[in-house]
């Protein structure tokens, strides 16, 4: 008897994760069928994807003309909840991923989640809804995939610590006084990973690692006090899990997103794929680890504090960071100012505990306006 074909919709198909997801699909043409694709402004690439995969369901953020074909133009939410979709890959960035994720959950779909903001903004709501509708959330981030793999066959209540690794970004060895002069090109030169611009800047500030701690809290139900971050510049160990008896499991692989994507798409199976890189341990030699410098990288500290405070604070953190990164990439603020914009926005916020979705979206809008206003008033935090 042949394998059941999974019908996949990819939200954010022209981005880094979306393109790599389609690479995995190409490796297993008898296992997956792409039935839905959604993209933002890269209509040229989307046209090529449509011609290759011929999905029935399409969503586009712009009004551009697409290839003629037998497909329906739908919203992200309509694709995510469509009865012909088995697995939804949420590879969008920012708050745009939240509504379709909730739609997919409420339709009982499996969700392969790469969008950080979904759980950072609304982790309590998303995980409660997933439990209510028995929808699976399958993590795509390499760190969370590593934890997920380490926990297979283990009891969650036996976890002592989750330890997420971070490369340290391009400025791990840069003295703090030199960060004032960092330019965009330097910040986008990640030493080990190839990612989109927003995620790459978040890696340079370590904001991404703080957000991943918040995600891990919601994905695995582990208290913030039992989740740690360690700098690991080789990016070979993707995370550790320590159990109550002191035993530690780790997941190791090359710094390549194709493996965690394949693991989520193929779950609960593991399938051979000769296209994926393998580790050469003698060539790697030494693996190193060090504690993160929270004074040098204040964004990590801000994210950890926002996660601990809970309520609407993580949503404000994510929104303010998105605005601050946009301002940096448009040459309006310097690299250290990213943390200053986020910190001052958080300081102005009046948090709400156990917020509704409406509360979260309102906090997101408020934070964007506040962060942009701080800069338009002439860097008034300095």
C-alpha positions, 0 to 999 in steps of 0.5 A, a space after each residue: 500500500 502506497 504512502 498517503 500524499 500530504 496536501 500542503 499550503 505554503 503561506 509565504 512561499 517566496 520567502 526564505 523558508 517558503 523556498 526551502 519548503 518547496 525544495 523539500 517537496 521537490 525531493 519527495 514528489 510522491 509524498 507531497 502535493 502543493 495545493 496552496 501558495 501565498 506570497 507578498 510582492 515577489 510576483 515574478 517568483 510566485 508566477 514560476 512557482 505556480 507554473 511548476 506546482 500548479 496549486 488550486 489555491 492562491 493568495 497574493 498581497 498585491 493586485 498584480 496579474 498572475 499566470 492564467 491557470 485553474 486556481 482560486 484567488 483566496 485570502 490567507 485565512 481561506 487557504 489555511 482553513 480550506 478542506 483540501 489542505 492537510 498541512 499549513 506551512 506558516 512562513 510569513 513574517 510579522 503579525 500577518 501570520 496570526 489570523 491564518 494560523 488561528 484559522 488553520 487551528 480552528 479547522 483542525 489542521 496541522 501547522 508547520 510554524 516558522 513565524 515567530 510573532 504568532 506565538 510571541 504575540 498570542 502564545 496563550 491564545 494560540 496554544 489554548 485554541 490548538 488544544 481545544 481543536 486538537 490541532 498540531 503545531 509543528 515547529 520549523 525553527 531549528 532550535 525548536 525542532 531540535 527540542 521537539 526531536 529531543 523530547 520524542 519518547 520523553 515525558 514533558 514533566 521530566 524536563 529540567 531545562 531547555 537550552 537554546 543555542 545562538 550563533 552570536 551573530 556577526 558582532 559576537 566579538 565586536 567591542 560594544 563601543 564599535 556597535 555605534 558605527 555598524 552599517 546595514 551591510 555588516 549587520 546582514 552578514 550572518 556568519 552561519 545562516 542564510 535568512 531573510 533581512 528582518 530575521 538576520 537583523 534580529 539575529 545580529 541584535 539577539 532579539 530573535 533568541 529572546 523571541 525563541 525563548 518566548 516561543 519555547 515557553 508556549 510550545 513545550 509548556 516550560 517555565 521561563 526560569 527553566 529556559 536558557 540561552 547559550 552562545 554557540 558560534 559553530 551553529 552545529 548544536 541547535 538546542 539541548 534538553 536537560 532532564 531531571 536526572 541530569 542527563 542532557 540530549 542535544 540535536 546536531 546537524 549542519 546550519 541548514 533549514 532544510 532538515 527541520 523543514 523536512 522533519 516537520 513535513 514528514 512527521 512522524 516519519 524520518 525519510 532519507 534525503 541525499 540532498 541534505 548536508 551531513 556533519 564531518 566531525 573531524 572537520 568540525 573539530 571543536 564546539 564552543 559555548 559561552 554565556 550571552 552578554 546581556 549588556 552588549 545585546 540588550 534586545 535579548 534582555 528586553 525580550 526575556 523580560 517581556 516574556 516574563 511579564 507576559 500579557 500584551 508585553 510580548 506583542 508590544 516587543 515584537 511590534 516595536 522591534 519590527 518598526 525599529 528594524 525597518 527604521 534601521 534598514 532605511 538608514 533612519 536610526 543606528 544599530 544600537 537605537 533598535 534596542 532603545 526604540 524597543 525599550 522606550 516603547 515597552 516603558 510607555 506601555 500599560 500592559 493587559 494580563 490574559 489579553 483577548 485577540 482584540 487586546 493583542 492587535 490593539 497593543 500591536 497597533 499602539 506599539 507601532 505608532 509609539 515606536 515610530 513616534 519616538 523616532 519622528 520626534 527626533 530620537 527623544 530617548 537619548 
